[in-house]
Amino acid sequence: VGHMWRFDREAVALRALLDEGEFGEVIKTKSYGIHQNWGPAGWFTHSELAGGGALIDMGVHALDTTRYLLGDPNPKTVYAVVDRRFGDYDVDDNGVTVITWDNGVTSIIESGWWHPHADGPEASTQIFAKKGYARLFPTMAKYNDEREPWLPRFPTREDHCDQHIYNNQMQEFASAIAEGRDPVPGPEEGLVIMRLCEAAYESAKTGDVVKLS
């Protein structure tokens, strides 16, 4: 299951910081899976071959990264606007998905191709909590009290999708085989995200909120 952002060193560090509970109750998140001023071609843009567009190409990474940072909650409801606005093809290139989770957090996920602007690169996520704010890409956090902001220094990224995330994911996969266990992320994590994508497409088609639990 290719949710490789769970293995990014910055995402792992931010998850650990959030797990400490110093930000108090998380209220909402905003995440992005957008190609700015470009988009794919070929089979990616044919629904019969791809099954969908930017939501299942880019949005899935923002969805799973959000869920990972929040501690893997389960979704309760989904409302989405997913459509085609920029290209001449039969798949979506624009989307806003709103999810409520069973931990009380509301998440906004933006997906798209060819957008003129993106508030953050692929899988960038903002966390709004009662006691502070945190962000992945650029990775930082600040508190509402007198504590100093969290401004970590990480090795220079050779690319946004840096090779270390794939190396770490393959190491987890190999270790799972050697240890006779399921890898993480595995089928369970992958199924949750696919259920979310299906619910988003259904909501966009009907205009209704889709209940998942």
C-alpha positions in Angstrom: 0.0 0.0 0.0 1.8 3.1 -1.3 1.1 5.7 1.4 4.7 6.6 1.5 4.3 9.9 3.4 4.0 8.0 6.6 7.7 7.3 6.2 8.8 10.9 5.6 11.1 12.0 8.5 9.3 15.3 8.8 5.9 13.6 9.0 7.2 11.1 11.6 8.6 14.0 13.7 5.3 16.0 13.5 3.3 12.9 14.4 5.5 12.3 17.5 5.0 16.0 18.5 1.3 15.8 18.2 1.2 12.5 20.1 2.7 14.3 23.1 -0.6 16.1 23.4 0.9 19.6 24.0 -1.5 21.2 21.6 -4.6 20.1 23.3 -7.7 19.2 21.4 -7.3 19.3 17.6 -10.2 21.2 16.0 -9.6 21.0 12.2 -7.0 20.2 9.6 -6.4 21.5 6.0 -4.4 19.3 3.5 -3.4 19.6 -0.1 -2.8 17.2 -3.0 -2.4 19.6 -5.9 -0.3 20.0 -9.0 0.3 23.7 -9.6 0.3 24.7 -13.3 0.6 21.2 -14.6 -1.1 17.8 -14.7 -0.6 14.3 -16.0 -1.4 12.9 -19.5 -2.0 9.5 -21.0 -3.9 6.8 -19.0 -4.1 9.1 -16.0 -6.7 11.2 -17.7 -9.0 8.4 -18.9 -11.6 7.2 -16.4 -11.9 3.8 -17.9 -8.2 3.2 -17.2 -7.6 5.3 -14.1 -10.9 5.1 -12.3 -10.8 8.7 -11.4 -8.6 11.8 -11.5 -6.8 14.1 -9.2 -8.6 12.9 -6.1 -7.3 9.3 -6.4 -3.9 10.6 -7.9 -3.1 13.4 -5.4 -5.9 13.5 -2.9 -5.2 10.1 -1.5 -1.8 11.2 -0.2 -3.3 14.2 1.5 -6.0 12.0 2.9 -3.7 9.4 4.4 -1.2 11.9 5.7 -3.9 13.7 7.5 -5.2 10.5 9.0 -1.6 9.4 10.0 -0.9 12.7 11.7 -4.2 12.5 13.6 -3.4 9.0 14.9 -5.5 7.0 12.4 -9.0 7.9 13.4 -12.0 6.4 11.6 -14.1 8.6 9.3 -17.8 9.3 10.1 -19.0 11.5 7.3 -17.9 12.8 3.9 -19.1 15.8 1.9 -17.3 16.7 -1.4 -17.3 18.7 -4.5 -15.3 16.9 -7.1 -15.4 18.0 -10.8 -13.5 18.9 -13.9 -12.6 22.5 -14.4 -9.2 22.8 -16.2 -8.7 20.1 -18.8 -10.3 18.3 -21.7 -10.7 14.8 -20.3 -13.2 12.7 -18.4 -11.8 12.7 -14.9 -11.7 15.2 -12.1 -9.1 17.9 -11.7 -10.6 19.8 -8.9 -11.9 18.7 -5.5 -12.7 19.8 -2.0 -13.5 17.0 0.5 -14.7 17.6 4.0 -14.4 14.7 6.5 -15.5 14.4 10.1 -13.6 11.8 12.1 -14.6 9.8 15.2 -12.2 11.8 17.3 -14.1 15.1 16.7 -11.8 16.6 14.1 -13.0 18.0 10.8 -10.6 17.8 7.9 -10.6 19.7 4.6 -8.7 18.1 1.7 -8.0 19.9 -1.5 -7.1 17.9 -4.7 -6.4 19.0 -8.2 -4.3 19.4 -11.4 -3.4 22.5 -13.2 -4.3 24.8 -10.4 -2.8 28.3 -10.5 -1.9 28.2 -6.8 -1.4 25.6 -4.0 -1.3 26.6 -0.3 1.2 23.7 0.2 2.9 20.9 -1.8 1.6 17.4 -2.1 0.6 16.0 1.4 1.2 19.4 3.1 -1.1 19.5 6.2 -2.0 22.2 8.6 -3.2 21.3 12.2 -5.4 23.8 14.1 -5.7 22.9 17.8 -6.9 24.7 21.0 -3.3 25.3 22.2 -1.5 25.9 19.0 -0.9 25.4 15.3 1.4 22.9 13.5 2.2 22.4 9.8 3.9 19.8 7.6 5.8 21.2 4.6 7.1 23.6 5.7 7.3 21.7 9.0 6.9 23.8 12.1 4.7 24.4 15.1 3.8 27.3 17.4 2.0 27.5 20.7 -0.5 29.9 22.2 1.5 30.4 25.3 5.1 31.6 25.9 6.8 28.5 24.7 9.2 29.0 21.8 8.0 27.8 18.3 9.1 24.3 17.1 11.3 25.0 14.2 13.1 21.7 13.5 16.0 21.4 11.1 16.0 18.4 8.7 18.4 17.2 6.0 18.1 19.1 2.7 15.5 17.5 0.5 16.8 16.6 -2.9 13.2 16.5 -4.1 9.8 17.0 -2.5 9.2 13.2 -2.8 12.6 12.6 -1.4 14.1 9.1 -1.9 14.4 8.4 1.8 10.6 8.0 2.1 10.6 5.1 -0.4 13.7 3.6 1.2 12.0 3.6 4.6 8.8 2.2 3.2 10.6 -0.7 1.5 12.5 -1.4 4.7 9.2 -1.7 6.6 7.8 -4.0 3.9 10.9 -6.2 4.0 10.8 -6.3 7.8 7.1 -7.3 7.8 7.9 -10.2 5.5 10.8 -11.3 7.7 8.8 -11.1 10.9 5.6 -12.7 9.4 3.3 -9.7 10.1 1.3 -7.2 8.0 3.1 -4.1 6.9 2.0 -0.7 8.1 0.4 0.8 6.2 -1.3 -2.3 5.0 -4.7 -3.5 3.8 -6.6 -1.9 6.6 -5.1 1.6 6.1 -5.5 1.3 2.3 -9.2 0.3 2.6 -10.1 3.3 4.8 -8.7 5.7 2.2 -10.4 4.0 -0.7 -13.7 4.1 1.2 -13.1 7.8 1.7 -12.5 8.4 -2.0 -15.6 6.4 -3.0 -17.6 8.4 -0.6 -16.3 11.6 -1.9 -17.2 10.7 -5.5 -20.7 9.6 -4.3 -21.2 12.8 -2.4 -20.1 14.9 -5.4 -22.6 13.0 -7.6 -25.5 13.3 -5.3 -24.8 16.5 -3.4 -25.4 14.8 -0.1 -23.3 13.9 2.9 -22.2 10.3 2.9 -22.2 8.5 6.3 -19.5 5.9 6.8 -20.2 5.0 10.5 
